[in-house]
Amino acid sequence: MSDPLYLERNGHRTWLKWHRGRRKASDPVFTGSRILEAMRLGASVEVDLVIHADHGCAILHNFSLDEETTGTGLVRQTPAETLRQLHLRRNDGTVLPDRVMLLEDLCALLAKEAPHPDALLQLDFKEDSSALTPDVVANFGATVGPVAGSMILSGGDFNAISTLAGATPNLKSGYDPCYGGSLARLKATGDYAEFINNALATAPDAEMIYLAYEIVLAAEDAGFDIVAPIHAAGRRIDAWTIRTLDSTTLPQVGRLLALKVDQITTDDPEGLKAALAS
C-alpha cells in the first residue's frame, strides 16, 4: 500500500494529517524521525507548541512536563537546555530514547533536508496572546522564517496567530474556533451558520479552518453543510481528530469524505487508509 498521505473520493482529495507526528497508532508523539519522514514523503503533519522559560517554544502538548516527559513542573518555568535533556514518554509512561525537541531544533532538522513540495507542517500554538512577549515573537520569527514555506501556524487565539505570523514572512495561518465556551454555546443554540460565519470573520487571513469532526457531522445532522461556506470563502477545512478506528468512526470518516473536507486529523493515518482500502 502507498504511504498514508491522502484519500481520493469522487474527484476530491482529502489529506490525512499525522496528528502529533504519528504515522500509525503505535507511534510515540513528537519524534524527529517520524516528522522528518512525513515531510520527506509530502505528508501533512502536526506538532504542538508551548512557551518555555527562555522565550522560545517546546514541541509539547501540555503546559506541564509531568505526563509527556521525564521532567516535572511547568514548561514555562523550564530553561531550554533543561528541556533538551528530558526524554519523551509514551502514553503509558514508558520512557523513550527520544528527547524533547525545541522549535529551533525541529527547524534546524528541516533546513538540512528540504521537505517535499506537498509537505505541510502544522505548528499548533497552544498559548494565547497574553503569553506573547517581544522576545517570544522575535525568536519565533527568526526560528521559523527560513523554513516557513512548508508550515502553517494554527491556534484558538487568532490575535496570537496573527502576531506570530506577522513576524514570519511566508508563513501560512489557520484558525480553530472550537475552544472555550464556543462549543457549549453552539450546542445550546444550534446556530451552525452563525458559528462558522463568525469564525471566518474572526480570522480573515486563515487559509485553514480547523473544526472538531463531531461539529461537522452534527451540523449535517441538523441539515447544515458547514463545509460549504468555508469553501465558498476560499478556505480549506481540517476535521479533527479521529483517534480510534472502529465500527463507529469509520462510517463517520465516510461522511466526512462525502462532505469533501480537505483534511482529516488522525492518530492512525496508516491504519485509516488501510481500513478504507479494504
C-alpha positions, 0 to 999 in steps of 0.5 A, spaced: 500 500 500 502 507 498 504 511 504 498 514 508 498 521 505 491 522 502 484 519 500 481 520 493 473 520 493 469 522 487 474 527 484 476 530 491 482 529 495 482 529 502 489 529 506 490 525 512 494 529 517 499 525 522 496 528 528 502 529 533 507 526 528 504 519 528 504 515 522 500 509 525 497 508 532 503 505 535 507 511 534 510 515 540 508 523 539 513 528 537 519 524 534 524 527 529 524 521 525 517 520 524 516 528 522 522 528 518 519 522 514 512 525 513 515 531 510 520 527 506 514 523 503 509 530 502 505 528 508 501 533 512 503 533 519 502 536 526 506 538 532 504 542 538 507 548 541 508 551 548 512 557 551 518 555 555 522 559 560 527 562 555 522 565 550 522 560 545 517 554 544 517 546 546 514 541 541 509 539 547 502 538 548 501 540 555 503 546 559 506 541 564 512 536 563 509 531 568 505 526 563 509 527 556 516 527 559 521 525 564 521 532 567 516 535 572 513 542 573 511 547 568 514 548 561 514 555 562 518 555 568 523 550 564 530 553 561 531 550 554 537 546 555 533 543 561 528 541 556 533 538 551 535 533 556 528 530 558 526 524 554 519 523 551 514 518 554 509 514 551 502 514 553 503 509 558 509 512 561 514 508 558 520 512 557 523 513 550 530 514 547 527 520 544 528 527 547 524 533 547 525 537 541 525 545 541 522 549 535 529 551 533 531 544 533 525 541 529 527 547 524 534 546 524 532 538 522 528 541 516 533 546 513 538 540 512 533 536 508 528 540 504 521 537 505 517 535 499 513 540 495 506 537 498 509 537 505 505 541 510 507 542 517 502 544 522 505 548 528 499 548 533 500 554 538 497 552 544 498 559 548 494 565 547 496 572 546 497 574 553 503 569 553 506 573 547 512 577 549 517 581 544 522 576 545 517 570 544 515 573 537 522 575 535 525 568 536 519 565 533 520 569 527 527 568 526 526 560 528 521 559 523 522 564 517 527 560 513 523 554 513 516 557 513 514 555 506 512 548 508 508 550 515 502 553 517 501 556 524 494 554 527 491 556 534 484 558 538 487 565 539 487 568 532 490 575 535 496 570 537 496 567 530 496 573 527 502 576 531 506 570 530 505 570 523 506 577 522 513 576 524 514 570 519 514 572 512 511 566 508 508 563 513 501 560 512 495 561 518 489 557 520 484 558 525 480 553 530 474 556 533 472 550 537 475 552 544 472 555 550 465 556 551 464 556 543 462 549 543 457 549 549 454 555 546 453 552 539 450 546 542 445 550 546 443 554 540 444 550 534 446 556 530 451 552 525 451 558 520 452 563 525 458 559 528 462 558 522 460 565 519 463 568 525 469 564 525 471 566 518 470 573 520 474 572 526 480 570 522 480 573 515 487 571 513 486 563 515 487 559 509 485 553 514 479 552 518 480 547 523 473 544 526 472 538 531 469 532 526 463 531 531 461 539 529 461 537 522 457 531 522 452 534 527 451 540 523 449 535 517 445 532 522 441 538 523 441 539 515 447 544 515 453 543 510 458 547 514 463 545 509 460 549 504 461 556 506 468 555 508 469 553 501 465 558 498 470 563 502 476 560 499 478 556 505 480 549 506 477 545 512 481 540 517 476 535 521 479 533 527 481 528 530 479 521 529 483 517 534 480 510 534 478 506 528 472 502 529 465 500 527 463 507 529 468 512 526 469 509 520 462 510 517 463 517 520 470 518 516 465 516 510 461 522 511 466 526 512 469 524 505 462 525 502 462 532 505 469 533 501 473 536 507 480 537 505 483 534 511 482 529 516 486 529 523 488 522 525 492 518 530 492 512 525 493 515 518 496 508 516 491 504 519 485 509 516 487 508 509 488 501 510 481 500 513 478 504 507 482 500 502 479 494 504 
